[in-house]
Amino acid sequence: IGVDVSPNAIRMASERFPDGTFFVADITKDTLPIRDIVIANSVLPHIKSEHFLTTVKKLTKLARKAVVFSHTPNVSGGGYQYKLPPTNEWRLGNSWTIESTPVPGSTIEVVVCKKGVPVLAQ
């Protein structure tokens, strides 16, 4: 399933992957289906800072096993400077672990939130 706030992105995905299921939705507002793994590619820079933690927590509620975020940290765009809050401030609860890894040779960072191993306090 592919979800994007942009109808144009959904159209392009549908054309590229005609057997896929895609729909327009706003992850900060709309109800989304629950899946084993949620992948949020380049989503974080588009989430306003006041909605960031709420959105991350919402995505973890949609994932039975893991949420994978890929993003380019510390980028400027849309008139604001984007900086990911430290993962120790995400406060996802005791059933989630968070691992942050830079991708060698690129400006991309991958953050994986896995369900099942207690490390973070509420």
N, C-alpha and C positions, 0 to 999 in steps of 0.2 A: 504494500500500500504506500502510495506517495502522497504527501500533503504539502501544500505551499499556499501562502497568502496571495501569490500572484497567479491570476488566471493564465497569463502568458506562459509562465513556467510549467503549469499543469498541461497546457496545450502541447508544449514542446516535449514534455515527458511522455505524454500519450502517443504522440507521433513516433517518438524514438522507441518506445516499448509498448506496442499496441495490445499486448496481452496483459499488461499491468493494470492495476486499479489506482486511479489518481483522483483527488478532489481538492477543491479550494477550501481552506479553513485557516483561521487565525488561532495559533496554539495558545495564545494568552486568553482567548474568550470562548472558543468553540469546544464542544464535546468531541473527543477523538476515541477511536477504538483501542482496546487493550491488546497488546502483542507481547511475544516473548522478549524481543529486543527492539529498542527504539534507537534509530540513528538520526541524529540532528546535525546535518552537515551545513556549516556556515550559517547557523541559526542565531547563535549567541550574540553576534555584533548587532543584530537587528532588534533585540529585545531591550526596551528601555530599562535603565538601571533600577527603577522602582518596581519593575515587574520581574526582574531577573530571578530572584530566589523562588518566588511563587511559580514561575514557569518551569524552572528546573525541578521543583518538587512535583508539579503536575505531570511532567514527563516521566518521573520515576514511578508515579502511580499508574501510568499507562504501560509500564514494562514489567513483565513477570520476572525477568532475569537480569537485564542490563540496559543501560542507556549509554550510547557512545556519542560524544560531542566532538566534532572536528572543527577547528576554527583557527584563525590567524590572530594571535593576541597582540594587543597594543597597536591596533591600526586606527587611523583617523578616517572618518567618513561621515557624510551627512551633517557636517558642522559640529561633530562631537568626537571626543577621544574615547575609544572603547578599551576598557581594561577589565579582564575577567576578575571577579572577586576571588581572593584566595580560597582554595577548596576547603580549608579547615573552617571557613565561615558558611559553608553551604548548609550544614546542619540537617542532613537528610534522615537522621535517625540511626539507631543502633544496628539495623539490619543491612546497612549499605556501606561499602568501601568505595573510596575514590582514588583513582590513580591518574596522574597527569604525566604525559610523555611527549617531549618534542620529537617531531619527525626529522631524522637526520638529513641535512642538506636542504632543508626548506624552512619556511617561516611558520609552518603549520604545527599546531599542538593538538594532541588527541587526549581527551579526558574520558575515562571509562568509569562509570558508576556501576558496581556489581552488587547484586542483592545476595545476602546470606552470611557475610562475615562482619561481626560487630566491631566497629572502631570509633565511630563518631558519637558523641553524646548529643542528646536533644538540647 
